[in-house]
Amino acid sequence: MHRLAVAASTCCLAAFALAPQARAQSGTDVLTVRLPAVCAGAAGGSALASRCAAIAASPDPNATHIAADHNDLEEIPGAGRGDARDQWPSREEVDTLLTPKIALFASVDHARSFRSSDVIEAAFDASATTVTVGIDWHPGKRWQLGLTVNHANEDQQFRGSLGRTDAHATGVIAVASFDANDHVSLNGYLGRSQGSQDILRVVSFVDGSAPVGETASPDLHRTLGGVAVDTNFSHGALEWRGSVGFDAARTTIDGYAESGGSGFDLIVPERSIGTQRGRIDVALARTFSHTWGVWQPELRVGLVHEFGNDARTVGVRFVQDTGGTVVAFDTGAPDRDWGQATFSSTFTLPHGHSGFFTFGREFGHSTSTGMTLAVGWRIEL
């Protein structure tokens, strides 16, 4: 009879947690409601049962909410969002430095992003460094083909806790460009990368015990691609440029079970985050000729619209909960529109050498901002 009562209450609580009115709740709020069901299913003699007993014995009437808050479930959607950032920061190099010869090139991109806190997702500071090497080739009068290999290191540090993520991924991107005429070109790219993500979630307790770090290292992989129509019109040393494009990416993080022994070890299912972004931008460049070569600075501004990356429901369970109670909560909704501004500078030197640097910044986000610095070098063979 007792088991039937627990099962009935678990079903009712699950229905409440998954109901439409609960979809905007944070992980902390949902866990506050679900924690009694989790504790009812705790394996006898387990660390989870011990933690639940400490919560029940606490004189603080808010002990259940405090315990839920100390689990920092808001970091889980944030970890997925960090992995869904723009994945092709070196596109500017390929667009800017295409030449009718075989060439080798290398670049380094460093991106930083910052997210402020809200009730759904935890605030974090993030950075990513990507090293790219590649080759491109002009097989015909109007065609340019390229292939790059890149390795990215990405990390997030959550504010207000010791939680963090570190991701590493290696992949390839194929690039193609076709000059329809002297003013219009069609460009596209398609790539895939795979790697892993090291996750640290720090749990603290209502009885004042020392915090415990929960860790996991799930695999991740990404696919990305995009197409664009680029235009350019020269007037003396000035050149007006424009671009309309569509970029899509999907990042999948494998499911994982945390280890750490806090009693609040989580089982997190596989997650897939997809973005589909339309963009339109205009740029003004000027050519300066010198005895040492050619310098071409460019200022570009644009607008981005996110068609995908909708809010998703994440359902986690506790390893030592024999009842398998699901704690389901939502990620935050994405910004649909924001702006980008980029300054780049290309240097063309004698003997087939050229280089570039680019600095870009996003603006108009509701809770975050980001910036990118890229430098690269190219040698024509």
FIZAGU-820499 format. One line per 5 residues: number of its first residue (from 1); for each residue x, y, z of N, C-alpha, C. Coordinates in steps of 0.1 Angstrom, whole numbers, padded with zeros to 4 digits, m for minus. Example, Ala and Ser with C-alpha at 12.3 -4.5 7.8 and 13.67 -1.06 7.14 Angstrom:
1> 0132/m0057/0078/0123/m0045/0078/0132/m0033/0078; 0128/m0022/0071/0137/m0011/0071/0129/0000/0079 $
***
This chain:
1> 0008/m0012/0000/0000/0000/0000/0009/0013/0000; 0019/0012/0008/0028/0024/0009/0035/0026/m0005; 0039/0015/m0012/0045/0017/m0025/0035/0023/m0035; 0022/0018/m0034/0012/0024/m0043/0010/0038/m0040; 0010/0042/m0028/0008/0057/m0025/0020/0065/m0030 $
6> 0032/0060/m0028/0044/0067/m0034/0043/0068/m0049; 0039/0057/m0055/0038/0057/m0070/0028/0067/m0075; 0016/0067/m0067/0006/0077/m0071/0010/0091/m0070; 0017/0094/m0058/0022/0107/m0056/0032/0111/m0066; 0041/0101/m0070/0051/0104/m0080/0045/0108/m0093 $
11> 0035/0100/m0097/0028/0103/m0110/0022/0117/m0110; 0016/0120/m0099/0009/0133/m0098/0019/0145/m0098; 0031/0143/m0091/0041/0153/m0091/0047/0154/m0105; 0049/0143/m0112/0055/0143/m0126/0045/0150/m0135; 0032/0148/m0134/0023/0155/m0142/0024/0170/m0139 $
16> 0025/0174/m0127/0026/0188/m0123/0039/0194/m0129; 0050/0187/m0128/0063/0192/m0133/0063/0194/m0148; 0055/0185/m0155/0055/0185/m0169/0044/0194/m0175; 0035/0198/m0167/0023/0206/m0171/0028/0219/m0177; 0020/0226/m0186/0024/0238/m0192/0028/0249/m0182 $
21> 0020/0250/m0170/0023/0261/m0162/0037/0260/m0155; 0043/0247/m0155/0056/0245/m0149/0067/0247/m0159; 0064/0249/m0172/0075/0249/m0182/0084/0261/m0181; 0080/0272/m0175/0088/0283/m0173/0096/0283/m0160; 0094/0272/m0152/0101/0272/m0139/0116/0268/m0141 $
26> 0124/0273/m0131/0138/0269/m0131/0140/0255/m0126; 0152/0250/m0128/0155/0237/m0122/0154/0237/m0107; 0157/0248/m0100/0156/0248/m0086/0142/0247/m0081; 0133/0255/m0088/0119/0254/m0084/0112/0240/m0086; 0116/0234/m0098/0110/0221/m0101/0116/0211/m0091 $
31> 0129/0211/m0088/0135/0202/m0078/0129/0204/m0064; 0125/0216/m0061/0119/0218/m0048/0106/0210/m0047; 0099/0210/m0057/0086/0202/m0058/0089/0187/m0058; 0099/0183/m0066/0101/0169/m0069/0110/0162/m0058; 0117/0170/m0050/0126/0164/m0041/0120/0154/m0031 $
36> 0108/0156/m0025/0102/0146/m0017/0100/0132/m0024; 0096/0132/m0037/0095/0120/m0045/0108/0114/m0047; 0119/0122/m0049/0132/0117/m0051/0137/0110/m0038; 0134/0116/m0027/0139/0111/m0014/0131/0098/m0011; 0118/0097/m0015/0110/0085/m0012/0116/0073/m0020 $
41> 0123/0076/m0031/0128/0065/m0038/0143/0062/m0036; 0149/0069/m0026/0163/0068/m0023/0166/0053/m0018; 0176/0048/m0024/0180/0034/m0020/0185/0034/m0006; 0180/0024/0002/0184/0023/0016/0199/0022/0018; 0203/0031/0028/0217/0031/0031/0226/0039/0022 $
46> 0220/0045/0011/0227/0052/0001/0231/0066/0006; 0240/0073/m0001/0244/0087/0002/0232/0096/0000; 0223/0093/m0010/0211/0101/m0012/0202/0100/0000; 0200/0088/0005/0191/0086/0017/0197/0094/0029; 0210/0094/0030/0216/0102/0041/0213/0117/0039 $
51> 0215/0122/0027/0212/0136/0024/0198/0140/0027; 0189/0131/0023/0175/0133/0024/0171/0133/0039; 0178/0125/0047/0175/0125/0062/0180/0138/0068; 0191/0143/0063/0196/0156/0068/0186/0167/0065; 0180/0167/0053/0170/0177/0049/0158/0176/0058 $
56> 0154/0164/0061/0142/0162/0069/0144/0166/0084; 0157/0164/0088/0160/0168/0102/0163/0183/0104; 0165/0190/0093/0169/0204/0094/0157/0212/0101; 0161/0221/0110/0151/0230/0116/0146/0241/0107; 0153/0243/0096/0150/0254/0087/0137/0250/0079 $
61> 0126/0257/0079/0114/0253/0071/0117/0254/0056; 0127/0260/0052/0130/0261/0037/0141/0252/0033; 0144/0241/0041/0155/0232/0039/0154/0226/0025; 0142/0222/0021/0140/0215/0008/0144/0224/m0003; 0139/0237/m0003/0143/0246/m0013/0158/0249/m0013 $
66> 0164/0251/m0001/0178/0253/m0001/0186/0242/m0007; 0182/0230/m0003/0189/0218/m0009/0187/0218/m0024; 0176/0221/m0029/0174/0222/m0044/0182/0233/m0050; 0183/0244/m0044/0191/0255/m0049/0206/0252/m0049; 0210/0244/m0039/0225/0240/m0039/0228/0230/m0049 $
71> 0219/0225/m0057/0222/0216/m0068/0226/0223/m0081; 0222/0236/m0081/0226/0244/m0093/0222/0237/m0106; 0210/0233/m0107/0205/0227/m0120/0205/0237/m0131; 0205/0250/m0128/0205/0260/m0139/0217/0260/m0147; 0228/0253/m0142/0240/0252/m0150/0239/0242/m0161 $
76> 0230/0233/m0161/0229/0223/m0171/0225/0229/m0185; 0214/0237/m0185/0211/0243/m0199/0222/0253/m0203; 0229/0259/m0193/0239/0268/m0197/0251/0261/m0204; 0254/0249/m0199/0265/0241/m0205/0261/0238/m0220; 0249/0235/m0223/0245/0232/m0237/0245/0245/m0245 $
81> 0241/0256/m0239/0241/0269/m0247/0255/0273/m0251; 0265/0271/m0242/0278/0275/m0245/0284/0267/m0257; 0279/0254/m0258/0284/0246/m0269/0277/0249/m0282; 0267/0257/m0282/0259/0260/m0294/0263/0274/m0300; 0275/0279/m0296/0279/0292/m0301/0282/0291/m0316 $
86> 0284/0303/m0323/0288/0303/m0337/0301/0294/m0338; 0300/0285/m0348/0311/0275/m0349/0320/0277/m0361; 0319/0288/m0368/0327/0291/m0380/0333/0305/m0380; 0341/0308/m0370/0347/0321/m0368/0356/0325/m0379; 0362/0315/m0386/0372/0318/m0397/0366/0320/m0411 $
91> 0353/0320/m0412/0346/0323/m0425/0351/0335/m0431; 0354/0346/m0423/0359/0358/m0429/0372/0356/m0436; 0381/0348/m0432/0393/0346/m0439/0391/0340/m0452; 0383/0330/m0453/0380/0323/m0466/0374/0333/m0476; 0364/0341/m0471/0357/0350/m0480/0367/0361/m0485 $
96> 0376/0365/m0476/0384/0377/m0479/0396/0374/m0487; 0402/0362/m0485/0415/0359/m0491/0415/0349/m0502; 0404/0346/m0508/0404/0336/m0520/0412/0342/m0531; 0421/0333/m0537/0429/0337/m0548/0429/0326/m0558; 0433/0328/m0571/0433/0318/m0581/0445/0309/m0581 $
101> 0450/0306/m0569/0462/0297/m0568/0460/0287/m0557; 0467/0277/m0557/0467/0268/m0545/0474/0276/m0534; 0468/0275/m0522/0474/0283/m0510/0472/0275/m0498; 0481/0277/m0488/0480/0271/m0475/0477/0283/m0465; 0469/0281/m0455/0467/0292/m0446/0465/0286/m0432 $
106> 0467/0294/m0422/0465/0291/m0408/0459/0303/m0401; 0451/0300/m0391/0445/0311/m0383/0443/0307/m0369; 0442/0317/m0360/0438/0314/m0346/0427/0324/m0342; 0416/0319/m0337/0404/0327/m0333/0403/0326/m0318; 0401/0337/m0311/0398/0337/m0297/0384/0344/m0295 $
111> 0375/0337/m0289/0362/0343/m0286/0359/0343/m0271; 0352/0354/m0267/0348/0355/m0253/0333/0358/m0253; 0326/0353/m0244/0312/0356/m0242/0308/0356/m0227; 0298/0364/m0225/0293/0366/m0211/0278/0365/m0210; 0273/0358/m0201/0259/0357/m0199/0255/0361/m0185 $
116> 0245/0370/m0184/0240/0374/m0171/0230/0364/m0166; 0227/0365/m0153/0219/0354/m0147/0204/0358/m0149; 0196/0347/m0151/0181/0348/m0150/0176/0336/m0142; 0163/0335/m0140/0158/0324/m0132/0159/0310/m0139; 0162/0310/m0152/0162/0297/m0159/0176/0292/m0161 $
121> 0185/0301/m0164/0199/0296/m0167/0209/0304/m0159; 0220/0297/m0155/0230/0303/m0147/0239/0312/m0155; 0244/0323/m0149/0253/0332/m0156/0267/0325/m0157; 0274/0329/m0168/0287/0323/m0169/0296/0333/m0177; 0309/0331/m0176/0319/0337/m0185/0325/0326/m0193 $
126> 0326/0327/m0206/0331/0317/m0215/0342/0322/m0224; 0351/0313/m0228/0360/0316/m0238/0363/0304/m0247; 0367/0307/m0259/0370/0296/m0269/0381/0300/m0278; 0391/0291/m0280/0402/0293/m0289/0402/0282/m0299; 0402/0286/m0312/0402/0277/m0323/0414/0279/m0332 $
131> 0421/0268/m0335/0433/0268/m0344/0428/0261/m0357; 0430/0268/m0368/0426/0263/m0381/0438/0263/m0391; 0439/0252/m0398/0449/0251/m0409/0441/0246/m0421; 0445/0250/m0433/0437/0246/m0445/0445/0248/m0458; 0438/0244/m0468/0443/0245/m0482/0431/0249/m0491 $
136> 0434/0258/m0500/0423/0260/m0510/0429/0260/m0524; 0421/0258/m0534/0425/0255/m0548/0415/0261/m0557; 0420/0266/m0568/0411/0272/m0579/0411/0262/m0591; 0402/0253/m0592/0402/0243/m0602/0397/0248/m0616; 0390/0259/m0616/0385/0265/m0628/0384/0280/m0627 $
141> 0379/0286/m0638/0380/0300/m0639/0372/0307/m0628; 0360/0301/m0624/0352/0308/m0614/0350/0300/m0601; 0357/0289/m0600/0355/0280/m0588/0367/0281/m0578; 0364/0281/m0566/0374/0280/m0555/0369/0269/m0545; 0378/0260/m0542/0375/0249/m0533/0385/0249/m0521 $
146> 0381/0246/m0509/0390/0246/m0498/0386/0236/m0488; 0396/0232/m0480/0394/0222/m0469/0402/0227/m0457; 0395/0227/m0445/0402/0231/m0433/0401/0220/m0422; 0411/0220/m0414/0411/0212/m0402/0412/0221/m0390; 0403/0220/m0380/0404/0229/m0369/0402/0222/m0356 $
151> 0408/0228/m0345/0407/0222/m0332/0403/0234/m0323; 0393/0231/m0315/0387/0241/m0306/0388/0237/m0291; 0392/0246/m0283/0391/0244/m0268/0381/0255/m0263; 0371/0250/m0256/0361/0259/m0251/0359/0257/m0236; 0357/0268/m0228/0355/0266/m0214/0345/0276/m0209 $
156> 0337/0272/m0199/0328/0281/m0192/0330/0280/m0177; 0330/0292/m0171/0330/0293/m0156/0317/0299/m0151; 0310/0292/m0144/0297/0297/m0139/0299/0307/m0127; 0293/0318/m0128/0294/0328/m0117/0286/0323/m0105; 0291/0326/m0093/0284/0323/m0081/0285/0308/m0077 $
161> 0294/0301/m0084/0296/0287/m0080/0310/0283/m0085; 0314/0271/m0081/0327/0265/m0087/0324/0257/m0099; 0312/0256/m0104/0309/0248/m0116/0316/0254/m0128; 0319/0244/m0137/0326/0248/m0150/0325/0237/m0160; 0327/0240/m0172/0328/0230/m0183/0340/0233/m0191 $
166> 0347/0223/m0197/0358/0224/m0206/0355/0214/m0217; 0355/0219/m0229/0352/0211/m0241/0364/0212/m0251; 0366/0201/m0258/0376/0200/m0268/0370/0193/m0280; 0372/0198/m0292/0366/0192/m0304/0376/0195/m0316; 0377/0185/m0325/0385/0185/m0337/0376/0182/m0349 $
171> 0377/0189/m0360/0369/0186/m0371/0374/0191/m0384; 0367/0189/m0395/0370/0194/m0408/0359/0202/m0414; 0362/0212/m0422/0352/0220/m0429/0356/0221/m0443; 0347/0218/m0452/0349/0219/m0467/0342/0232/m0471; 0349/0240/m0480/0344/0253/m0485/0344/0253/m0500 $
176> 0333/0259/m0505/0333/0261/m0520/0328/0275/m0523; 0333/0281/m0534/0329/0294/m0538/0328/0295/m0553; 0317/0301/m0558/0315/0302/m0573/0312/0317/m0576; 0320/0322/m0585/0318/0336/m0590/0309/0336/m0601; 0296/0341/m0598/0286/0341/m0609/0290/0352/m0619 $
181> 0296/0363/m0615/0301/0373/m0624/0311/0382/m0616; 0314/0394/m0621/0324/0402/m0614/0319/0408/m0601; 0306/0407/m0599/0300/0414/m0587/0293/0404/m0577; 0290/0392/m0581/0282/0383/m0573/0289/0370/m0572; 0290/0364/m0560/0296/0351/m0557/0287/0343/m0548 $
186> 0287/0330/m0550/0279/0321/m0541/0289/0313/m0533; 0287/0312/m0520/0296/0306/m0511/0289/0296/m0502; 0296/0285/m0499/0290/0275/m0490/0300/0268/m0482; 0297/0262/m0471/0306/0254/m0463/0298/0243/m0456; 0305/0232/m0453/0299/0221/m0446/0310/0214/m0438 $
191> 0307/0211/m0425/0317/0205/m0417/0312/0197/m0405; 0321/0190/m0399/0317/0181/m0387/0329/0181/m0378; 0326/0180/m0365/0337/0179/m0355/0332/0170/m0344; 0341/0165/m0336/0337/0157/m0325/0348/0158/m0314; 0344/0156/m0302/0353/0157/m0290/0346/0153/m0278 $
196> 0349/0160/m0267/0343/0156/m0254/0342/0169/m0245; 0334/0168/m0235/0332/0179/m0226/0334/0174/m0211; 0343/0181/m0204/0345/0178/m0190/0336/0187/m0182; 0328/0182/m0173/0318/0189/m0166/0321/0188/m0151; 0320/0199/m0144/0321/0200/m0129/0309/0207/m0124 $
201> 0301/0200/m0115/0290/0207/m0108/0292/0205/m0093; 0293/0216/m0086/0296/0215/m0072/0283/0216/m0064; 0281/0206/m0055/0269/0205/m0047/0273/0208/m0032; 0265/0216/m0026/0266/0219/m0011/0254/0214/m0004; 0254/0214/0009/0244/0207/0017/0238/0215/0028 $
206> 0226/0212/0033/0220/0220/0043/0226/0218/0057; 0233/0207/0059/0239/0204/0072/0253/0210/0073; 0258/0217/0063/0271/0223/0064/0282/0214/0061; 0280/0202/0055/0290/0194/0051/0298/0200/0040; 0311/0196/0038/0319/0202/0027/0313/0199/0014 $
211> 0313/0209/0005/0308/0207/m0009/0315/0196/m0016; 0308/0190/m0025/0313/0178/m0033/0312/0182/m0048; 0323/0179/m0055/0323/0181/m0069/0318/0169/m0077; 0307/0171/m0085/0302/0160/m0093/0308/0162/m0107; 0314/0151/m0113/0320/0153/m0126/0315/0143/m0136 $
216> 0317/0146/m0149/0313/0137/m0160/0321/0142/m0172; 0323/0133/m0182/0330/0137/m0194/0323/0131/m0206; 0311/0136/m0210/0304/0130/m0222/0311/0134/m0235; 0309/0126/m0245/0313/0129/m0258/0303/0139/m0264; 0308/0147/m0274/0300/0156/m0281/0304/0156/m0296 $
221> 0295/0159/m0305/0298/0161/m0319/0289/0172/m0325; 0294/0178/m0335/0287/0189/m0342/0287/0187/m0357; 0276/0191/m0363/0276/0193/m0378/0272/0208/m0380; 0278/0214/m0390/0275/0227/m0394/0276/0230/m0408; 0269/0240/m0413/0269/0243/m0427/0263/0256/m0430 $
226> 0265/0262/m0441/0259/0275/m0445/0261/0278/m0459; 0252/0287/m0464/0253/0292/m0478/0252/0308/m0477; 0257/0314/m0487/0256/0329/m0487/0258/0334/m0501; 0251/0345/m0504/0253/0353/m0516/0260/0365/m0513; 0272/0367/m0519/0280/0379/m0516/0281/0388/m0528 $
231> 0281/0401/m0526/0282/0411/m0537/0293/0421/m0534; 0299/0427/m0544/0309/0437/m0542/0308/0447/m0554; 0309/0460/m0551/0309/0470/m0562/0320/0480/m0558; 0329/0482/m0567/0340/0491/m0565/0337/0505/m0571; 0343/0515/m0564/0342/0529/m0568/0356/0535/m0565 $
236> 0365/0535/m0574/0378/0539/m0571/0385/0530/m0561; 0391/0536/m0551/0397/0528/m0541/0387/0522/m0531; 0374/0526/m0531/0364/0521/m0522/0357/0509/m0528; 0353/0500/m0519/0345/0489/m0524/0334/0486/m0514; 0322/0486/m0519/0310/0483/m0511/0307/0468/m0512 $
241> 0305/0461/m0501/0302/0447/m0501/0289/0444/m0493; 0283/0434/m0497/0271/0429/m0490/0270/0414/m0490; 0262/0409/m0481/0261/0394/m0479/0247/0391/m0473; 0241/0381/m0479/0229/0375/m0473/0232/0360/m0472; 0230/0355/m0459/0234/0341/m0457/0226/0334/m0447 $
246> 0228/0321/m0447/0221/0312/m0437/0231/0302/m0432; 0231/0301/m0418/0241/0292/m0412/0233/0283/m0402; 0236/0271/m0402/0230/0261/m0393/0240/0252/m0387; 0237/0248/m0374/0246/0240/m0367/0238/0231/m0357; 0243/0219/m0355/0236/0211/m0345/0247/0204/m0336 $
251> 0246/0206/m0323/0256/0201/m0313/0248/0191/m0305; 0254/0179/m0304/0248/0168/m0296/0258/0164/m0285; 0253/0164/m0273/0260/0160/m0261/0255/0147/m0256; 0263/0137/m0256/0259/0124/m0252/0253/0124/m0237; 0244/0115/m0234/0239/0113/m0221/0251/0109/m0211 $
256> 0249/0112/m0199/0260/0108/m0189/0254/0107/m0175; 0262/0100/m0167/0259/0098/m0153/0271/0104/m0145; 0268/0113/m0136/0279/0120/m0128/0285/0110/m0118; 0297/0113/m0114/0303/0106/m0103/0309/0116/m0094; 0309/0113/m0081/0314/0122/m0071/0309/0118/m0057 $
261> 0298/0110/m0056/0294/0105/m0043/0287/0114/m0034; 0282/0125/m0039/0275/0134/m0030/0261/0129/m0026; 0256/0119/m0033/0242/0115/m0031/0233/0121/m0041; 0237/0133/m0046/0229/0140/m0056/0235/0138/m0070; 0242/0127/m0073/0247/0124/m0086/0236/0123/m0096 $
266> 0237/0130/m0107/0227/0131/m0117/0229/0121/m0129; 0218/0117/m0135/0218/0111/m0148/0212/0121/m0158; 0219/0125/m0167/0215/0136/m0177/0214/0129/m0191; 0202/0130/m0197/0201/0123/m0210/0208/0131/m0221; 0209/0124/m0233/0215/0131/m0245/0207/0143/m0248 $
271> 0214/0154/m0252/0208/0166/m0256/0213/0170/m0270; 0204/0176/m0277/0208/0181/m0291/0203/0195/m0292; 0212/0204/m0296/0209/0218/m0297/0211/0223/m0311; 0201/0227/m0318/0202/0231/m0332/0199/0246/m0333; 0208/0253/m0341/0206/0267/m0345/0204/0268/m0360 $
276> 0196/0278/m0364/0194/0281/m0378/0193/0296/m0379; 0204/0302/m0384/0205/0317/m0383/0206/0323/m0397; 0197/0333/m0400/0198/0341/m0412/0206/0353/m0409; 0213/0358/m0418/0221/0370/m0416/0221/0379/m0428; 0222/0392/m0426/0224/0401/m0437/0233/0412/m0432 $
281> 0243/0416/m0440/0253/0426/m0436/0258/0434/m0448; 0263/0445/m0445/0269/0454/m0455/0283/0458/m0450; 0292/0461/m0459/0306/0464/m0455/0311/0475/m0465; 0321/0482/m0459/0328/0492/m0468/0343/0490/m0466; 0350/0487/m0477/0364/0485/m0476/0372/0495/m0485 $
286> 0384/0498/m0481/0392/0507/m0489/0406/0501/m0492; 0411/0503/m0504/0424/0497/m0508/0435/0508/m0507; 0446/0505/m0500/0457/0514/m0499/0469/0507/m0505; 0475/0512/m0515/0487/0506/m0522/0500/0513/m0517; 0510/0504/m0513/0522/0509/m0508/0534/0501/m0515 $
291> 0546/0506/m0513/0557/0499/m0519/0559/0485/m0513; 0554/0482/m0501/0556/0469/m0495/0544/0460/m0498; 0533/0465/m0504/0522/0457/m0507/0509/0465/m0506; 0498/0458/m0504/0484/0463/m0504/0478/0461/m0490; 0472/0472/m0485/0465/0471/m0472/0450/0474/m0475 $
296> 0441/0466/m0470/0427/0468/m0472/0419/0466/m0459; 0416/0477/m0452/0407/0476/m0441/0392/0475/m0445; 0384/0469/m0436/0370/0468/m0439/0362/0469/m0426; 0351/0476/m0427/0341/0478/m0416/0328/0471/m0420; 0323/0462/m0412/0311/0454/m0416/0301/0455/m0404 $
301> 0289/0457/m0408/0278/0456/m0398/0267/0448/m0403; 0260/0441/m0394/0250/0431/m0399/0239/0428/m0388; 0229/0422/m0393/0218/0417/m0384/0217/0402/m0385; 0214/0395/m0374/0212/0381/m0374/0198/0378/m0368; 0192/0368/m0374/0179/0363/m0369/0180/0348/m0366 $
306> 0176/0344/m0354/0176/0330/m0350/0163/0324/m0353; 0163/0314/m0362/0150/0307/m0365/0148/0295/m0356; 0159/0289/m0350/0159/0277/m0342/0162/0279/m0328; 0169/0269/m0322/0174/0270/m0308/0163/0273/m0298; 0151/0267/m0300/0140/0270/m0292/0142/0265/m0277 $
311> 0135/0270/m0268/0135/0265/m0254/0132/0250/m0254; 0140/0242/m0246/0138/0228/m0246/0136/0223/m0231; 0130/0212/m0230/0128/0206/m0217/0140/0196/m0214; 0146/0197/m0203/0157/0188/m0198/0151/0180/m0187; 0151/0167/m0187/0147/0158/m0177/0158/0150/m0171 $
316> 0162/0153/m0158/0173/0146/m0152/0167/0137/m0141; 0175/0126/m0137/0172/0117/m0126/0184/0116/m0117; 0182/0111/m0105/0193/0109/m0096/0197/0094/m0096; 0210/0092/m0096/0215/0079/m0097/0210/0069/m0087; 0209/0074/m0074/0205/0065/m0063/0190/0066/m0060 $
321> 0182/0071/m0069/0168/0071/m0068/0162/0059/m0075; 0158/0049/m0067/0153/0037/m0073/0140/0039/m0080; 0133/0050/m0076/0120/0053/m0083/0121/0059/m0096; 0133/0064/m0100/0135/0070/m0113/0127/0083/m0115; 0125/0090/m0104/0118/0103/m0105/0125/0113/m0115 $
326> 0117/0118/m0124/0123/0127/m0134/0120/0141/m0130; 0131/0149/m0130/0130/0164/m0127/0132/0171/m0140; 0120/0176/m0145/0120/0181/m0159/0119/0197/m0158; 0128/0204/m0164/0127/0218/m0164/0132/0224/m0178; 0129/0236/m0180/0131/0242/m0193/0144/0250/m0194 $
331> 0150/0250/m0206/0161/0260/m0209/0154/0273/m0212; 0162/0283/m0213/0157/0296/m0216/0155/0298/m0231; 0146/0307/m0235/0143/0310/m0249/0154/0318/m0255; 0158/0316/m0267/0169/0324/m0273/0165/0338/m0277; 0175/0347/m0279/0172/0359/m0285/0170/0356/m0300 $
336> 0160/0363/m0306/0157/0361/m0320/0164/0370/m0329; 0168/0382/m0324/0174/0392/m0333/0186/0399/m0325; 0197/0400/m0332/0208/0408/m0326/0217/0413/m0337; 0226/0422/m0334/0235/0428/m0344/0249/0423/m0342; 0257/0425/m0353/0271/0423/m0352/0279/0434/m0359 $
341> 0291/0437/m0354/0299/0447/m0360/0313/0441/m0361; 0320/0443/m0372/0333/0436/m0374/0343/0446/m0381; 0355/0447/m0376/0365/0454/m0383/0376/0444/m0386; 0380/0444/m0399/0390/0435/m0404/0400/0442/m0412; 0412/0437/m0413/0423/0443/m0421/0431/0432/m0427 $
346> 0433/0433/m0441/0440/0424/m0448/0453/0430/m0454; 0464/0423/m0453/0476/0428/m0458/0481/0418/m0469; 0484/0423/m0481/0489/0414/m0492/0503/0419/m0495; 0513/0409/m0493/0527/0412/m0494/0533/0405/m0507; 0545/0409/m0510/0551/0402/m0522/0553/0387/m0519 $
351> 0556/0380/m0530/0559/0366/m0530/0548/0357/m0525; 0535/0362/m0527/0524/0353/m0523/0520/0352/m0509; 0525/0361/m0501/0522/0361/m0486/0511/0371/m0483; 0502/0368/m0474/0492/0377/m0470/0487/0374/m0456; 0482/0383/m0449/0477/0381/m0435/0465/0389/m0432 $
356> 0458/0386/m0421/0446/0394/m0418/0445/0393/m0403; 0437/0403/m0397/0432/0402/m0384/0418/0407/m0384; 0409/0402/m0375/0395/0406/m0375/0391/0407/m0360; 0384/0418/m0357/0378/0420/m0344/0363/0422/m0346; 0355/0414/m0339/0341/0415/m0340/0334/0415/m0327 $
361> 0322/0421/m0326/0315/0421/m0314/0300/0420/m0317; 0293/0413/m0308/0278/0412/m0310/0272/0423/m0300; 0260/0427/m0304/0253/0437/m0296/0238/0434/m0298; 0230/0438/m0288/0215/0437/m0289/0210/0425/m0282; 0218/0417/m0276/0213/0405/m0268/0207/0410/m0255 $
366> 0197/0402/m0251/0190/0405/m0238/0198/0401/m0226; 0206/0390/m0226/0213/0386/m0214/0227/0383/m0217; 0232/0385/m0229/0246/0381/m0231/0253/0390/m0241; 0266/0388/m0242/0273/0395/m0253/0285/0387/m0256; 0291/0390/m0268/0303/0382/m0272/0312/0390/m0281 $
371> 0324/0386/m0282/0334/0392/m0291/0344/0382/m0296; 0350/0385/m0307/0359/0375/m0313/0371/0383/m0319; 0383/0378/m0317/0395/0383/m0323/0402/0371/m0331; 0405/0374/m0344/0411/0363/m0352/0423/0369/m0360; 0433/0361/m0361/0445/0365/m0369/0449/0353/m0377 $
376> 0454/0356/m0389/0458/0345/m0398/0469/0349/m0408; 0475/0338/m0414/0485/0340/m0424/0483/0331/m0436; 0487/0335/m0448/0484/0327/m0460/0497/0327/m0469; 0500/0315/m0475/0511/0314/m0484/0506/0308/m0497; 0507/0315/m0508/0504/0309/m0521/0515/0300/m0526 $
381> 0511/0289/m0532/0522/0279/m0537/0523/0281/m0552 $
***
